[in-house]
Amino acid sequence: MKPAFKTLVVAGLLATAGFSVMAQKHGNPDEAMGGRPGMHRMDPAKMEEMHAKRSAELKDKLKITAAQEANWNTFSNAMKPAARADKPKMDRAKLAKLSTPERLDKMKAMRTEMTNEHNSRMEQRDQAVKTFYATLTPEQKKIFDTESSKHKGGRGGKSKH
């Protein structure tokens, strides 16, 4: 073998071995449990616990008064993580029997339904925030603005300032 070709083959083998090790090391826990790739979801109990902690911290920082308690409870309940309904799983056997265009249409309808449900939940949350925000004092609004901007990164992560 020519030296350049031999080097290329060795590099390719090493890269393949490296990717296999990474895949094993960082595999999706849902895949190991028989789930589909990319479908990992956080434990609902853990999500609820995180929400309760953040909610209590925000309530303390805002110094919610007795007069604001009912509005706080409405807001806090609206912000709880959505319960994941156990929808019936997609019947892969039925999908496999469909023609490609029919299968694409079925998948598009499912995506549209999921998007509509997500948008509806977000609209309800947005309205709950606006309603609650209107009940805050100017000082509380400043605190709320600061605290809510920390979570703009999504998934509970704090943005980097």
ChimeraX commands (.cxc) that place a marker at each C-alpha (Angstrom):
marker #1 position 0.00,0.00,0.00 radius 0.5
marker #1 position 1.05,3.54,-0.64 radius 0.5
marker #1 position 1.86,5.48,2.54 radius 0.5
marker #1 position -0.77,8.20,1.91 radius 0.5
marker #1 position -3.50,5.63,1.32 radius 0.5
marker #1 position -2.44,3.61,4.38 radius 0.5
marker #1 position -2.62,6.78,6.54 radius 0.5
marker #1 position -6.08,7.54,5.20 radius 0.5
marker #1 position -7.33,4.02,5.99 radius 0.5
marker #1 position -5.90,4.12,9.52 radius 0.5
marker #1 position -7.41,7.59,10.13 radius 0.5
marker #1 position -10.78,6.34,8.91 radius 0.5
marker #1 position -10.66,3.31,11.20 radius 0.5
marker #1 position -9.69,5.44,14.19 radius 0.5
marker #1 position -12.46,7.92,13.48 radius 0.5
marker #1 position -15.01,5.11,13.21 radius 0.5
marker #1 position -13.81,3.58,16.47 radius 0.5
marker #1 position -13.97,6.98,18.16 radius 0.5
marker #1 position -17.54,7.58,17.00 radius 0.5
marker #1 position -18.60,4.14,18.27 radius 0.5
marker #1 position -17.14,4.84,21.69 radius 0.5
marker #1 position -18.86,8.23,21.82 radius 0.5
marker #1 position -22.18,6.69,20.77 radius 0.5
marker #1 position -21.92,4.11,23.54 radius 0.5
marker #1 position -20.78,6.63,26.11 radius 0.5
marker #1 position -23.41,9.27,25.30 radius 0.5
marker #1 position -26.26,7.08,24.12 radius 0.5
marker #1 position -29.84,8.18,24.57 radius 0.5
marker #1 position -31.29,6.58,27.72 radius 0.5
marker #1 position -34.67,6.25,26.01 radius 0.5
marker #1 position -33.10,4.21,23.22 radius 0.5
marker #1 position -31.66,1.81,25.79 radius 0.5
marker #1 position -35.16,1.46,27.22 radius 0.5
marker #1 position -36.66,0.70,23.79 radius 0.5
marker #1 position -37.73,4.28,23.00 radius 0.5
marker #1 position -37.13,6.21,19.83 radius 0.5
marker #1 position -34.08,8.42,19.31 radius 0.5
marker #1 position -34.63,12.07,20.18 radius 0.5
marker #1 position -37.70,11.33,22.28 radius 0.5
marker #1 position -36.13,11.76,25.73 radius 0.5
marker #1 position -38.41,13.44,28.24 radius 0.5
marker #1 position -37.63,14.60,31.73 radius 0.5
marker #1 position -39.29,12.77,34.58 radius 0.5
marker #1 position -42.62,14.55,35.31 radius 0.5
marker #1 position -42.00,14.35,39.07 radius 0.5
marker #1 position -38.63,16.03,38.63 radius 0.5
marker #1 position -40.18,18.73,36.44 radius 0.5
marker #1 position -42.84,19.38,39.08 radius 0.5
marker #1 position -40.18,19.57,41.78 radius 0.5
marker #1 position -38.14,22.08,39.76 radius 0.5
marker #1 position -41.25,24.18,39.09 radius 0.5
marker #1 position -42.19,24.20,42.78 radius 0.5
marker #1 position -38.69,25.31,43.76 radius 0.5
marker #1 position -38.53,28.12,41.19 radius 0.5
marker #1 position -42.05,29.18,42.03 radius 0.5
marker #1 position -41.30,29.42,45.75 radius 0.5
marker #1 position -38.12,31.41,45.07 radius 0.5
marker #1 position -39.97,33.86,42.81 radius 0.5
marker #1 position -42.80,34.24,45.32 radius 0.5
marker #1 position -40.28,35.10,48.04 radius 0.5
marker #1 position -38.46,37.60,45.84 radius 0.5
marker #1 position -41.71,39.29,44.80 radius 0.5
marker #1 position -42.94,39.44,48.40 radius 0.5
marker #1 position -46.48,38.50,47.39 radius 0.5
marker #1 position -49.05,40.13,49.67 radius 0.5
marker #1 position -52.18,38.48,51.03 radius 0.5
marker #1 position -54.22,40.54,48.56 radius 0.5
marker #1 position -52.14,39.11,45.67 radius 0.5
marker #1 position -52.23,35.50,46.86 radius 0.5
marker #1 position -55.20,34.41,44.70 radius 0.5
marker #1 position -53.63,35.95,41.58 radius 0.5
marker #1 position -50.32,34.31,42.45 radius 0.5
marker #1 position -51.96,30.88,42.78 radius 0.5
marker #1 position -53.71,31.26,39.42 radius 0.5
marker #1 position -50.46,32.31,37.77 radius 0.5
marker #1 position -48.37,29.61,39.43 radius 0.5
marker #1 position -50.83,26.86,38.48 radius 0.5
marker #1 position -50.88,28.04,34.86 radius 0.5
marker #1 position -47.09,27.87,34.73 radius 0.5
marker #1 position -46.87,24.28,35.95 radius 0.5
marker #1 position -45.35,21.87,33.45 radius 0.5
marker #1 position -48.01,20.42,31.18 radius 0.5
marker #1 position -49.02,16.92,32.08 radius 0.5
marker #1 position -48.02,14.58,29.30 radius 0.5
marker #1 position -51.10,12.71,28.23 radius 0.5
marker #1 position -50.30,9.16,27.32 radius 0.5
marker #1 position -51.50,9.33,23.76 radius 0.5
marker #1 position -51.78,6.09,21.91 radius 0.5
marker #1 position -48.54,5.38,20.11 radius 0.5
marker #1 position -48.42,5.65,16.37 radius 0.5
marker #1 position -49.23,2.27,14.84 radius 0.5
marker #1 position -46.12,1.62,12.79 radius 0.5
marker #1 position -47.67,-1.43,11.15 radius 0.5
marker #1 position -50.56,0.68,9.84 radius 0.5
marker #1 position -48.17,3.40,8.67 radius 0.5
marker #1 position -46.05,0.83,6.85 radius 0.5
marker #1 position -49.12,-0.27,4.86 radius 0.5
marker #1 position -49.74,3.28,3.60 radius 0.5
marker #1 position -48.27,4.59,0.39 radius 0.5
marker #1 position -45.52,7.19,0.80 radius 0.5
marker #1 position -47.81,10.16,0.01 radius 0.5
marker #1 position -50.47,8.84,2.44 radius 0.5
marker #1 position -47.83,8.29,5.12 radius 0.5
marker #1 position -46.50,11.83,4.61 radius 0.5
marker #1 position -50.01,13.26,4.91 radius 0.5
marker #1 position -50.63,11.27,8.10 radius 0.5
marker #1 position -47.36,12.50,9.63 radius 0.5
marker #1 position -48.15,16.07,8.62 radius 0.5
marker #1 position -51.57,15.85,10.30 radius 0.5
marker #1 position -49.93,14.54,13.48 radius 0.5
marker #1 position -47.35,17.37,13.45 radius 0.5
marker #1 position -50.10,19.94,12.92 radius 0.5
marker #1 position -52.08,18.56,15.85 radius 0.5
marker #1 position -49.03,18.61,18.13 radius 0.5
marker #1 position -48.16,22.15,17.06 radius 0.5
marker #1 position -51.70,23.38,17.66 radius 0.5
marker #1 position -51.77,21.82,21.14 radius 0.5
marker #1 position -48.39,23.38,21.98 radius 0.5
marker #1 position -49.46,26.81,20.72 radius 0.5
marker #1 position -52.68,26.62,22.72 radius 0.5
marker #1 position -50.78,25.83,25.93 radius 0.5
marker #1 position -48.34,28.69,25.26 radius 0.5
marker #1 position -51.22,31.14,24.63 radius 0.5
marker #1 position -52.76,30.16,27.98 radius 0.5
marker #1 position -49.43,30.68,29.74 radius 0.5
marker #1 position -48.88,34.03,28.04 radius 0.5
marker #1 position -52.30,35.21,29.14 radius 0.5
marker #1 position -51.69,34.02,32.71 radius 0.5
marker #1 position -48.40,35.96,32.85 radius 0.5
marker #1 position -50.01,39.15,31.49 radius 0.5
marker #1 position -52.95,38.92,33.90 radius 0.5
marker #1 position -50.67,38.32,36.90 radius 0.5
marker #1 position -48.16,40.98,35.82 radius 0.5
marker #1 position -50.95,43.58,35.75 radius 0.5
marker #1 position -51.54,42.97,39.49 radius 0.5
marker #1 position -47.92,43.65,40.51 radius 0.5
marker #1 position -46.55,46.87,41.98 radius 0.5
marker #1 position -43.89,48.73,39.96 radius 0.5
marker #1 position -41.15,47.32,42.23 radius 0.5
marker #1 position -42.48,43.77,41.82 radius 0.5
marker #1 position -42.63,44.25,38.05 radius 0.5
marker #1 position -38.92,45.13,38.00 radius 0.5
marker #1 position -38.10,41.98,39.97 radius 0.5
marker #1 position -40.39,39.86,37.78 radius 0.5
marker #1 position -38.80,41.27,34.61 radius 0.5
marker #1 position -35.31,40.49,35.90 radius 0.5
marker #1 position -36.21,36.99,37.03 radius 0.5
marker #1 position -38.13,36.05,33.90 radius 0.5
marker #1 position -35.32,37.24,31.63 radius 0.5
marker #1 position -32.96,34.79,33.37 radius 0.5
marker #1 position -35.01,31.90,32.01 radius 0.5
marker #1 position -35.24,33.03,28.40 radius 0.5
marker #1 position -32.75,30.34,27.41 radius 0.5
marker #1 position -35.60,27.85,27.79 radius 0.5
marker #1 position -35.75,24.49,29.52 radius 0.5
marker #1 position -34.99,26.16,32.82 radius 0.5
marker #1 position -31.52,27.24,31.79 radius 0.5
marker #1 position -30.37,30.66,32.81 radius 0.5
marker #1 position -29.16,32.92,30.04 radius 0.5
marker #1 position -25.56,34.04,30.13 radius 0.5
marker #1 position -25.08,37.73,30.81 radius 0.5
marker link #1:1,2 radius 0.2
marker link #1:2,3 radius 0.2
marker link #1:3,4 radius 0.2
marker link #1:4,5 radius 0.2
marker link #1:5,6 radius 0.2
marker link #1:6,7 radius 0.2
marker link #1:7,8 radius 0.2
marker link #1:8,9 radius 0.2
marker link #1:9,10 radius 0.2
marker link #1:10,11 radius 0.2
marker link #1:11,12 radius 0.2
marker link #1:12,13 radius 0.2
marker link #1:13,14 radius 0.2
marker link #1:14,15 radius 0.2
marker link #1:15,16 radius 0.2
marker link #1:16,17 radius 0.2
marker link #1:17,18 radius 0.2
marker link #1:18,19 radius 0.2
marker link #1:19,20 radius 0.2
marker link #1:20,21 radius 0.2
marker link #1:21,22 radius 0.2
marker link #1:22,23 radius 0.2
marker link #1:23,24 radius 0.2
marker link #1:24,25 radius 0.2
marker link #1:25,26 radius 0.2
marker link #1:26,27 radius 0.2
marker link #1:27,28 radius 0.2
marker link #1:28,29 radius 0.2
marker link #1:29,30 radius 0.2
marker link #1:30,31 radius 0.2
marker link #1:31,32 radius 0.2
marker link #1:32,33 radius 0.2
marker link #1:33,34 radius 0.2
marker link #1:34,35 radius 0.2
marker link #1:35,36 radius 0.2
marker link #1:36,37 radius 0.2
marker link #1:37,38 radius 0.2
marker link #1:38,39 radius 0.2
marker link #1:39,40 radius 0.2
marker link #1:40,41 radius 0.2
marker link #1:41,42 radius 0.2
marker link #1:42,43 radius 0.2
marker link #1:43,44 radius 0.2
marker link #1:44,45 radius 0.2
marker link #1:45,46 radius 0.2
marker link #1:46,47 radius 0.2
marker link #1:47,48 radius 0.2
marker link #1:48,49 radius 0.2
marker link #1:49,50 radius 0.2
marker link #1:50,51 radius 0.2
marker link #1:51,52 radius 0.2
marker link #1:52,53 radius 0.2
marker link #1:53,54 radius 0.2
marker link #1:54,55 radius 0.2
marker link #1:55,56 radius 0.2
marker link #1:56,57 radius 0.2
marker link #1:57,58 radius 0.2
marker link #1:58,59 radius 0.2
marker link #1:59,60 radius 0.2
marker link #1:60,61 radius 0.2
marker link #1:61,62 radius 0.2
marker link #1:62,63 radius 0.2
marker link #1:63,64 radius 0.2
marker link #1:64,65 radius 0.2
marker link #1:65,66 radius 0.2
marker link #1:66,67 radius 0.2
marker link #1:67,68 radius 0.2
marker link #1:68,69 radius 0.2
marker link #1:69,70 radius 0.2
marker link #1:70,71 radius 0.2
marker link #1:71,72 radius 0.2
marker link #1:72,73 radius 0.2
marker link #1:73,74 radius 0.2
marker link #1:74,75 radius 0.2
marker link #1:75,76 radius 0.2
marker link #1:76,77 radius 0.2
marker link #1:77,78 radius 0.2
marker link #1:78,79 radius 0.2
marker link #1:79,80 radius 0.2
marker link #1:80,81 radius 0.2
marker link #1:81,82 radius 0.2
marker link #1:82,83 radius 0.2
marker link #1:83,84 radius 0.2
marker link #1:84,85 radius 0.2
marker link #1:85,86 radius 0.2
marker link #1:86,87 radius 0.2
marker link #1:87,88 radius 0.2
marker link #1:88,89 radius 0.2
marker link #1:89,90 radius 0.2
marker link #1:90,91 radius 0.2
marker link #1:91,92 radius 0.2
marker link #1:92,93 radius 0.2
marker link #1:93,94 radius 0.2
marker link #1:94,95 radius 0.2
marker link #1:95,96 radius 0.2
marker link #1:96,97 radius 0.2
marker link #1:97,98 radius 0.2
marker link #1:98,99 radius 0.2
marker link #1:99,100 radius 0.2
marker link #1:100,101 radius 0.2
marker link #1:101,102 radius 0.2
marker link #1:102,103 radius 0.2
marker link #1:103,104 radius 0.2
marker link #1:104,105 radius 0.2
marker link #1:105,106 radius 0.2
marker link #1:106,107 radius 0.2
marker link #1:107,108 radius 0.2
marker link #1:108,109 radius 0.2
marker link #1:109,110 radius 0.2
marker link #1:110,111 radius 0.2
marker link #1:111,112 radius 0.2
marker link #1:112,113 radius 0.2
marker link #1:113,114 radius 0.2
marker link #1:114,115 radius 0.2
marker link #1:115,116 radius 0.2
marker link #1:116,117 radius 0.2
marker link #1:117,118 radius 0.2
marker link #1:118,119 radius 0.2
marker link #1:119,120 radius 0.2
marker link #1:120,121 radius 0.2
marker link #1:121,122 radius 0.2
marker link #1:122,123 radius 0.2
marker link #1:123,124 radius 0.2
marker link #1:124,125 radius 0.2
marker link #1:125,126 radius 0.2
marker link #1:126,127 radius 0.2
marker link #1:127,128 radius 0.2
marker link #1:128,129 radius 0.2
marker link #1:129,130 radius 0.2
marker link #1:130,131 radius 0.2
marker link #1:131,132 radius 0.2
marker link #1:132,133 radius 0.2
marker link #1:133,134 radius 0.2
marker link #1:134,135 radius 0.2
marker link #1:135,136 radius 0.2
marker link #1:136,137 radius 0.2
marker link #1:137,138 radius 0.2
marker link #1:138,139 radius 0.2
marker link #1:139,140 radius 0.2
marker link #1:140,141 radius 0.2
marker link #1:141,142 radius 0.2
marker link #1:142,143 radius 0.2
marker link #1:143,144 radius 0.2
marker link #1:144,145 radius 0.2
marker link #1:145,146 radius 0.2
marker link #1:146,147 radius 0.2
marker link #1:147,148 radius 0.2
marker link #1:148,149 radius 0.2
marker link #1:149,150 radius 0.2
marker link #1:150,151 radius 0.2
marker link #1:151,152 radius 0.2
marker link #1:152,153 radius 0.2
marker link #1:153,154 radius 0.2
marker link #1:154,155 radius 0.2
marker link #1:155,156 radius 0.2
marker link #1:156,157 radius 0.2
marker link #1:157,158 radius 0.2
marker link #1:158,159 radius 0.2
marker link #1:159,160 radius 0.2
marker link #1:160,161 radius 0.2
view
